[in-house]
């Protein structure tokens, strides 16, 4: 009788976070063979391929999974702060699920178009937002023309390449990660109290030659806090926000395989609560900001035959968001704008404070304007095949890949209104309540949006080493169709089609040269100006391999590099300005017609066509020096210049 045996390795990570800082991290593993999917220092992901760092003549920056996983944040974009030279990150908000930052590489480059870089995930244009850190192997930023030329008309603003993890031959490895922590605002202003506010307000009036608004008696009541309803002293931030909010993340992944089949499978779950408090006042629903996310990924590689390989990648995520009926930005506007003595949070009878000029009580906006939900479904898939053609020429191979992505969002909003009451007193000092607004029932609105993206690529790849010489080349055909189905009458697809190629040569692993070009076009421009050619070239010299530097033991690597090329940007119009070469007509009121009182609707030309409109062009020059000292210190110095022909 034969028994089936297997070897399994476990990697556990338990991390507790307080105030976005780790205080405890525990790791356990069976033996020292547990490691990342590949040695990320051996190769760096580049446009449609991988290269050794010493062979790269362009300007690139990269960060690997180990560095990302040390981060205490849950959003991949926020984990990149300070990790990639040349990548400028702007944080646009902190609401759970809506905290995606924006990216710019080496500053704004477009005069009137978009400045966001092209983001590529596993070879295709996809969003970086809400990927799980645990599924990412590396992130690389391509900054110069030689690095981005293969993307042609899309590469002017730089490229961010995201590569997910894959399986490697070996025993099954199971990794478990659990994180729990607390998040708090980085910094909140110190809001002034009512006594200081009223005193300074009086001082400002006197400086303008006017009478003070607040009497000495009123100032004393503000100072003493003896009448918190008629002389309130409200710190709106303390009333609306809690000090910290919990965040929890847990994930499990499986990786392993043999020489025939390899796999990486991952599931990750995140729960992130917001900072709003008093969100449980209503039966049946909660008005707090919260975000729940389930990520999944399965990357499978198969050696079908000795020459034929295939891979199937499936990934995606499910996202659920919840929030109050009033947008959080509006609530924060009240927190920052309202004076501390405007009105009490709640009146003595429990109604919301307010007055004729200020009818939006921030607490009422949190608790009594209803709630909103959104549910996202994101699915990504790709199938690749590659066949060696070594029976034709050694180092030659052909491949093709097709992908399909789908994103759907269903939203529901239940809104209602609430009244506020202005509190005053009558002659007998009895409270008088003046009502503004009405209570309304919950009113439902819903929406459903989705988009699809399909890609197809076919390529011919060649790589040959002969003695001290190494020659590689690649020719690739690419087409992309992106359909945004916001409405039935507004779903014209975005189209991209083209070819690109590169040829690289190195001698003695010391001198490197590369020529790269992209030829592609989009539907945004007239037929005669739809396609463009974007060439670039790079040279690099690995000086540390020269004999006169061999004795320098502390110098591990020294490289001089330079590149020059032309890049393009087709992102120069959106919405009604998407087709700038087409005339648009809009309504222009009406005019009398005939003998009666009849009117006819008029139209006008709202967009005068530009038949010569084309993509933005930029000539980029990049020169740099890269060095590694003492096996631990990496230094990169660079100069770059970009010239727009029309400016």
C-alpha positions in Angstrom: 0.0 0.0 0.0 1.3 3.4 -0.9 0.5 6.5 1.0 0.4 10.0 -0.5 2.7 12.4 1.3 3.1 16.1 1.0 5.1 18.8 2.6 3.4 22.0 3.7 5.0 25.2 5.0 3.2 27.8 7.1 3.9 31.5 7.4 1.9 33.4 10.0 1.9 37.1 10.5 0.0 38.7 13.3 0.2 42.5 13.5 -1.5 44.9 15.9 -1.6 48.5 14.9 -2.3 51.5 17.2 -2.5 54.9 15.8 -1.3 53.6 12.4 1.9 52.3 14.0 2.8 48.6 14.6 3.6 47.6 18.2 3.6 43.9 17.8 4.5 41.6 14.9 4.8 37.9 15.2 6.1 35.6 12.5 6.3 31.9 12.5 7.5 29.5 9.8 8.5 25.9 9.4 11.9 26.4 7.9 14.1 28.9 6.1 13.0 28.0 2.6 9.9 30.2 2.9 10.6 33.2 0.8 9.0 35.6 -1.7 8.0 34.5 -5.1 11.3 35.6 -6.7 14.4 37.5 -6.0 13.1 41.0 -6.9 16.6 42.3 -7.0 17.5 40.0 -9.9 14.9 41.4 -12.3 12.9 44.5 -12.6 9.6 44.6 -14.4 9.7 46.9 -17.5 7.4 47.6 -20.4 6.3 44.1 -21.7 9.1 42.3 -20.1 11.7 42.0 -17.3 15.3 43.1 -17.1 18.3 43.0 -14.8 18.8 46.4 -13.2 22.3 46.8 -14.7 20.8 46.4 -18.2 18.2 49.2 -17.9 19.2 52.4 -19.7 16.1 54.3 -18.7 14.9 55.9 -15.5 12.9 53.5 -13.3 12.1 53.1 -9.6 10.8 49.9 -8.0 9.5 48.7 -4.7 9.0 45.0 -3.8 6.4 43.2 -1.8 8.6 43.0 1.4 8.7 46.8 1.6 5.0 47.2 0.9 4.0 44.6 3.5 5.8 46.5 6.2 3.4 49.4 5.7 0.6 49.8 8.2 -1.9 51.3 5.8 -4.6 49.3 4.0 -4.6 51.2 0.7 -1.8 50.4 -1.8 -1.6 53.9 -3.1 -1.0 55.3 0.4 1.6 52.7 1.0 3.8 54.2 -1.8 4.4 57.5 -0.1 8.2 58.1 -0.1 9.1 54.7 -1.6 9.4 55.6 -5.4 11.6 58.4 -6.6 9.8 60.8 -8.9 6.3 59.6 -7.9 4.2 62.5 -6.5 1.2 61.3 -4.4 -1.6 63.5 -3.3 -4.0 62.3 -0.6 -7.5 63.4 -1.6 -9.5 62.2 1.4 -9.6 59.9 4.4 -13.1 58.5 4.3 -13.0 54.7 4.4 -13.2 53.3 0.9 -12.8 56.8 -0.6 -9.2 57.4 0.3 -7.5 56.6 -3.0 -4.7 59.1 -3.7 -3.8 60.6 -7.1 -0.5 60.2 -8.8 1.8 62.4 -10.9 5.2 61.4 -12.2 7.8 64.2 -12.2 5.1 66.9 -11.9 2.4 68.0 -14.3 3.4 67.5 -17.9 0.2 68.4 -19.8 -0.9 71.9 -20.7 -4.6 71.2 -20.9 -5.0 67.4 -20.8 -4.7 64.8 -18.1 -1.5 64.4 -16.0 -2.2 61.0 -14.4 0.2 58.3 -15.4 -0.8 55.1 -17.2 -1.4 52.3 -14.6 -0.7 48.8 -15.8 -1.6 45.8 -13.7 -0.2 42.5 -15.0 0.2 43.9 -18.5 -3.1 45.7 -18.9 -4.5 49.1 -18.1 -6.4 48.7 -14.9 -7.0 50.6 -11.7 -4.6 50.4 -8.7 -7.3 51.4 -6.3 -8.2 48.9 -3.6 -5.8 46.1 -4.6 -4.7 44.1 -1.6 -1.1 44.7 -0.6 -0.7 40.9 -0.1 -1.3 40.1 -3.8 1.4 42.5 -5.1 4.9 41.3 -6.0 6.3 44.6 -7.1 5.5 48.1 -8.3 7.7 49.9 -10.9 7.6 53.4 -12.1 8.8 54.2 -15.6 9.7 57.8 -16.1 11.7 58.5 -19.3 10.9 58.1 -23.0 12.9 54.9 -23.5 11.0 53.2 -20.7 7.5 54.2 -21.8 7.9 54.3 -25.7 6.3 50.9 -26.1 3.0 52.4 -24.7 3.2 55.1 -27.4 0.3 57.5 -27.3 -0.4 56.6 -23.6 3.0 57.0 -22.2 3.7 60.7 -21.9 2.8 61.0 -18.2 4.9 58.0 -17.2 3.8 54.5 -16.3 3.1 52.6 -13.1 3.6 48.8 -13.5 2.0 46.6 -10.9 2.9 42.9 -10.9 1.0 40.4 -8.8 2.5 37.3 -7.2 2.8 34.0 -8.9 3.6 30.4 -7.8 7.0 28.9 -7.8 8.0 25.2 -7.8 8.3 23.7 -4.3 6.3 22.5 -1.4 3.0 24.0 -0.6 3.3 27.2 1.4 0.4 28.7 3.3 0.7 32.2 4.6 -1.8 33.8 7.1 -1.8 37.5 7.9 -4.0 39.1 10.6 -3.9 42.8 11.3 -5.9 44.9 13.8 -5.4 48.5 14.6 -6.8 51.9 15.3 -6.8 54.9 13.0 -7.0 58.5 14.0 -6.8 61.9 12.3 -3.2 62.9 11.7 -4.0 66.4 12.9 -7.1 68.5 13.7 -7.1 72.2 14.3 -7.4 73.6 17.8 -10.9 75.2 17.6 -11.4 78.5 19.5 -13.9 78.6 22.3 -17.0 80.9 22.5 -15.5 83.3 25.0 -12.4 83.9 22.9 -14.4 84.0 19.7 -16.8 86.6 21.0 -13.9 88.7 22.5 -12.0 88.7 19.3 -15.1 89.5 17.3 -15.8 92.5 19.5 -12.2 93.6 19.0 -12.5 93.4 15.3 -15.6 95.5 15.3 -14.0 98.2 17.5 -11.0 98.2 15.2 -13.4 99.1 12.4 -15.0 101.9 14.4 -18.1 99.9 15.2 -19.9 99.0 18.4 -19.2 95.7 20.0 -21.7 92.9 19.4 -21.4 91.0 22.7 -22.0 92.6 26.0 -19.9 92.1 29.1 -22.7 89.9 30.6 -22.7 87.7 27.5 -18.9 87.4 27.6 -19.1 86.3 31.2 -21.7 83.7 30.4 -19.5 82.3 27.6 -16.5 82.3 29.9 -18.3 80.6 32.8 -20.4 78.2 30.7 -23.4 78.8 33.0 -26.0 78.8 30.3 -24.9 76.2 27.6 -28.2 76.5 25.6 -28.5 80.3 25.2 -24.8 80.9 25.3 -23.4 77.7 23.8 -19.7 76.7 23.6 -19.6 73.9 21.0 -16.5 72.1 19.7 -18.1 70.6 16.6 -15.1 68.3 16.0 -15.5 66.7 19.4 -19.3 66.4 19.0 -19.1 64.7 15.6 -15.9 62.8 15.5 -14.6 60.0 17.7 -10.9 59.9 18.6 -10.1 56.8 16.7 -11.7 54.1 14.6 -10.9 50.4 14.3 -9.5 48.7 11.2 -9.1 44.9 10.7 -7.6 42.9 7.9 -7.1 39.2 7.5 -5.8 37.1 4.6 -4.6 33.7 3.6 -2.6 32.7 0.5 -1.4 29.4 -1.0 1.6 29.1 -3.3 3.5 26.2 -4.7 3.6 23.7 -7.5 6.0 21.7 -9.5 7.7 21.8 -12.9 4.3 21.4 -14.6 1.8 23.5 -12.7 2.4 26.4 -10.3 -0.2 28.5 -8.5 -0.7 31.5 -6.3 -4.1 31.8 -4.6 -5.1 34.5 -2.2 -8.1 35.7 -0.3 -8.1 38.9 1.8 -10.8 40.6 3.8 -10.8 44.2 5.2 -13.1 46.1 7.5 -12.5 49.8 8.0 -14.7 51.9 10.2 -15.0 55.7 10.0 -14.6 58.5 12.5 -18.2 59.6 12.7 -20.0 58.9 16.0 -23.6 58.9 17.1 -24.4 56.8 14.0 -26.7 54.3 15.6 -29.7 56.5 16.4 -31.9 54.9 13.8 -33.6 51.5 13.9 -32.8 49.4 10.9 -29.7 51.2 9.5 -26.5 52.8 10.5 -25.3 56.2 9.2 -21.6 55.7 9.9 -18.9 55.7 7.2 -17.6 52.2 6.8 -15.8 50.1 4.1 -15.7 46.4 3.6 -13.6 44.7 1.0 -13.0 41.1 -0.1 -10.1 40.6 -2.5 -9.4 37.3 -4.3 -6.7 36.2 -6.8 -5.7 33.0 -8.6 -2.7 33.0 -10.8 -2.0 29.6 -12.4 0.9 28.7 -14.8 1.1 25.5 -16.7 3.9 23.9 -18.8 1.6 22.1 -21.3 4.6 20.7 -23.3 8.3 21.4 -23.3 7.7 24.3 -25.7 4.1 25.4 -24.9 3.2 27.2 -21.7 -0.1 28.7 -20.6 -1.4 30.8 -17.7 -4.8 31.8 -16.4 -5.2 34.7 -14.1 -8.4 35.5 -12.3 -8.7 38.3 -9.7 -11.2 40.8 -8.4 -12.8 42.2 -5.3 -16.2 43.0 -3.7 -16.5 46.3 -2.0 -19.3 47.6 0.3 -19.5 51.2 1.4 -21.9 52.8 3.8 -22.3 56.5 4.8 -24.7 59.1 6.0 -27.3 60.7 3.7 -25.3 63.9 3.8 -21.9 63.7 2.0 -19.0 63.6 4.6 -17.4 66.6 2.9 -20.4 68.7 3.7 -20.3 67.5 7.3 -16.7 68.5 7.6 -17.4 71.9 6.1 -19.8 72.6 9.0 -17.3 71.3 11.5 -14.7 73.8 10.2 -17.0 76.7 9.4 -19.4 77.0 12.2 -18.6 79.3 15.1 -18.7 77.7 18.6 -21.6 80.0 19.7 -23.9 79.8 16.7 -26.4 77.4 18.4 -26.3 74.4 20.8 -25.9 70.9 19.4 -29.2 69.9 21.0 -31.8 72.1 22.6 -33.2 71.4 26.2 -36.1 69.5 24.6 -33.8 67.3 22.6 -34.4 69.0 19.2 -31.5 70.0 16.9 -30.2 73.5 17.4 -30.1 75.9 14.4 -31.5 79.2 13.1 -32.8 80.9 10.0 -29.3 81.3 8.6 -27.8 78.0 9.6 -30.3 75.1 9.0 -27.7 72.3 8.8 -26.9 71.1 12.2 -23.8 68.8 11.7 -25.1 66.3 14.3 -28.4 66.2 12.4 -26.6 65.7 9.1 -24.9 62.6 10.6 -27.9 61.1 12.3 -31.1 62.3 10.5 -30.5 62.7 6.8 -30.7 59.0 5.9 -28.0 56.8 4.6 -26.2 55.8 1.4 -24.7 52.5 0.3 -22.7 51.3 -2.7 -21.7 47.8 -3.8 -18.9 47.3 -6.2 -18.0 44.1 -8.1 -14.7 44.0 -9.9 -13.6 41.1 -12.0 -10.3 40.7 -13.9 -9.2 37.8 -16.1 -6.4 37.0 -18.5 -5.4 33.9 -20.5 -1.9 33.7 -22.0 -0.1 31.2 -24.2 3.5 31.1 -25.3 5.3 28.8 -27.6 9.0 28.3 -28.1 10.1 28.4 -31.7 13.6 27.1 -31.1 13.3 24.7 -34.0 13.3 27.9 -36.2 15.8 30.0 -34.2 17.2 29.5 -30.8 15.7 32.0 -28.4 12.6 32.7 -30.5 9.1 32.5 -29.1 5.6 33.6 -30.0 2.8 34.4 -27.6 -0.7 35.8 -27.3 -2.9 37.0 -24.4 -6.5 38.0 -24.1 -8.1 39.6 -21.1 -11.6 40.6 -20.0 -12.4 43.0 -17.1 -15.7 44.0 -15.7 -16.7 46.5 -13.1 -20.2 47.1 -11.7 -21.5 49.5 -9.0 -25.0 49.5 -7.5 -25.9 52.5 -5.3 -28.8 53.2 -3.1 -29.5 56.4 -1.2 -32.3 56.9 1.3 -32.6 60.6 2.1 -34.7 62.6 4.4 -34.8 66.1 6.0 -34.9 67.2 9.6 -36.0 70.5 11.2 -33.8 72.7 13.4 -35.1 75.0 16.2 -33.8 78.5 17.1 -33.9 78.8 20.9 -34.8 82.2 22.4 -36.7 83.3 25.6 -39.8 85.3 26.2 -40.4 88.1 28.7 -40.7 85.5 31.5 -37.5 83.8 30.5 -39.4 80.8 29.1 -37.8 79.0 26.2 -39.3 79.7 22.8 -38.6 77.4 19.9 -38.8 78.7 16.3 -38.9 75.8 13.8 -37.1 75.8 10.5 -37.6 72.9 8.1 -39.8 69.8 8.2 -39.4 66.1 9.0 -39.7 64.1 5.7 -39.8 60.3 5.2 -37.0 58.4 3.7 -36.9 58.8 -0.1 -35.1 56.2 -2.1 -32.9 56.7 -5.2 -30.8 54.1 -6.9 -28.3 53.7 -9.7 -26.3 51.1 -11.5 -23.2 51.6 -13.5 -20.8 49.3 -15.2 -17.9 49.1 -17.7 -16.1 46.4 -19.6 -12.6 46.3 -21.0 -11.3 43.7 -23.5 -7.7 43.4 -24.6 -5.8 41.3 -27.1 -2.1 41.1 -27.6 0.2 39.0 -29.9 3.9 39.1 -29.8 7.1 37.7 -31.2 10.1 37.6 -28.8 13.7 36.9 -29.4 16.6 36.6 -27.0 20.1 35.1 -27.8 23.4 35.1 -26.0 26.5 34.4 -28.1 29.8 34.7 -26.2 30.1 38.3 -25.0 27.2 39.5 -27.1 23.5 39.5 -26.1 20.7 40.5 -28.5 17.0 40.7 -27.7 14.0 42.0 -29.7 10.3 42.1 -29.4 7.4 43.0 -31.7 3.9 43.3 -30.2 0.4 44.0 -31.5 -2.1 45.4 -29.0 -5.7 46.4 -29.1 -7.9 47.7 -26.3 -11.7 48.3 -26.1 -13.1 50.1 -23.1 -16.9 50.7 -22.8 -18.4 52.8 -20.0 -22.1 52.1 -19.7 -23.2 55.0 -17.7 -26.3 55.3 -19.8 -27.8 53.8 -22.9 -27.1 56.8 -25.0 -23.5 57.4 -23.8 -21.6 54.2 -24.2 -19.3 54.9 -27.2 -16.2 52.7 -26.6 -12.7 54.0 -26.1 -10.5 52.3 -28.6 -6.7 51.8 -28.8 -4.8 49.9 -31.5 -1.2 49.7 -32.5 2.1 47.9 -32.7 5.3 48.5 -30.7 8.8 47.0 -30.6 12.2 47.1 -29.1 15.7 45.9 -29.9 18.4 45.7 -27.2 22.1 44.8 -27.4 24.7 44.4 -24.8 28.4 43.6 -24.9 30.2 41.8 -22.2 27.5 42.8 -19.7 29.1 46.2 -19.7 27.8 48.3 -22.6 24.1 48.5 -23.3 22.0 50.0 -26.1 18.3 49.9 -26.8 16.0 51.2 -29.5 12.2 51.3 -28.7 9.2 52.5 -30.7 5.4 52.6 -30.5 3.0 53.2 -33.3 -0.6 53.4 -32.2 -3.8 55.5 -32.3 -7.1 56.1 -30.7 -10.7 57.1 -31.7 -10.3 60.6 -30.2 -8.8 62.1 -33.4 -9.7 62.4 -37.1 -9.1 59.5 -39.4 -6.1 61.1 -41.0 -4.5 62.0 -37.6 -5.4 59.0 -35.5 -2.0 57.2 -35.4 1.4 58.4 -34.3 5.0 57.1 -34.2 6.9 57.5 -30.9 10.6 56.4 -31.0 13.2 56.5 -28.2 16.7 55.2 -27.5 18.9 54.6 -24.5 22.6 53.9 -23.8 24.2 52.8 -20.6 27.7 51.9 -19.4 28.3 49.7 -16.4 31.5 51.4 -15.4 32.0 49.2 -12.3 32.8 46.3 -14.7 35.8 48.1 -16.1 39.2 46.7 -15.0 40.3 50.0 -13.4 37.4 49.9 -10.9 37.6 46.2 -10.1 40.0 46.8 -7.1 37.5 49.2 -5.5 35.9 46.7 -3.1 33.4 49.2 -1.6 31.9 50.0 -5.0 29.5 47.2 -6.0 27.9 48.9 -9.0 28.3 52.1 -10.9 26.3 52.8 -14.1 26.0 55.8 -16.4 22.8 56.0 -18.4 21.0 58.3 -20.8 17.9 58.2 -23.0 16.0 60.4 -25.5 12.7 60.1 -27.2 9.3 61.3 -28.3 6.2 60.5 -26.2 2.5 61.2 -26.7 -0.6 61.9 -24.7 -4.1 61.4 -26.1 -5.9 62.3 -22.8 -6.8 65.8 -23.9 -10.6 65.7 -23.7 -13.4 64.1 -21.9 -17.2 64.1 -21.9 -18.5 66.6 -24.5 -14.9 67.5 -25.4 -13.9 63.9 -26.1 -14.2 64.4 -29.9 -12.7 67.8 -30.5 -12.9 67.4 -34.3 -16.7 67.0 -34.3 -19.2 69.9 -34.1 -21.7 69.8 -31.2 -25.0 71.5 -31.1 -27.0 72.4 -28.0 -30.3 74.1 -27.2 -30.4 77.9 -27.4 -33.8 78.8 -26.1 -36.6 79.5 -28.5 -37.9 82.1 -31.0 -41.4 83.2 -32.2 -42.6 81.6 -35.3 -45.7 82.3 -37.4 -48.6 84.7 -36.7 -49.7 83.1 -33.4 -47.9 82.6 -30.1 -46.0 79.5 -31.3 -42.3 79.2 -30.5 -39.7 77.0 -32.1 -36.7 75.6 -30.2 -33.4 77.0 -31.3 -30.0 75.3 -31.4 -26.5 76.6 -31.5 -23.0 75.3 -32.2 -21.4 74.7 -28.9 -18.1 73.3 -30.1 -16.4 74.5 -33.2 -14.5 71.5 -34.7 -10.7 71.4 -34.9 -9.9 69.2 -37.8 -6.2 69.3 -37.0 -6.5 68.2 -33.4 -4.0 65.6 -32.4 -2.2 64.2 -29.4 0.2 66.2 -27.2 3.9 65.6 -28.0 6.9 65.9 -25.7 10.6 65.3 -26.3 12.2 63.8 -23.2 15.9 63.8 -22.3 17.1 61.8 -19.3 20.7 61.3 -18.0 21.6 59.6 -14.7 24.1 57.8 -12.6 23.2 54.7 -10.5 25.5 53.3 -7.8 25.5 50.7 -5.1 28.0 51.0 -2.2 29.0 48.5 0.5 26.3 46.1 -0.6 23.7 48.2 1.2 23.6 51.8 0.0 21.8 52.6 -3.3 22.3 56.0 -4.9 20.6 57.4 -8.0 21.2 60.8 -9.5 19.4 62.1 -12.5 18.7 65.0 -14.8 15.6 65.2 -17.0 14.3 67.7 -19.4 11.0 67.8 -21.2 10.1 70.0 -24.2 6.6 70.5 -25.6 6.9 71.5 -29.3 3.8 73.7 -29.2 4.7 75.7 -26.0 
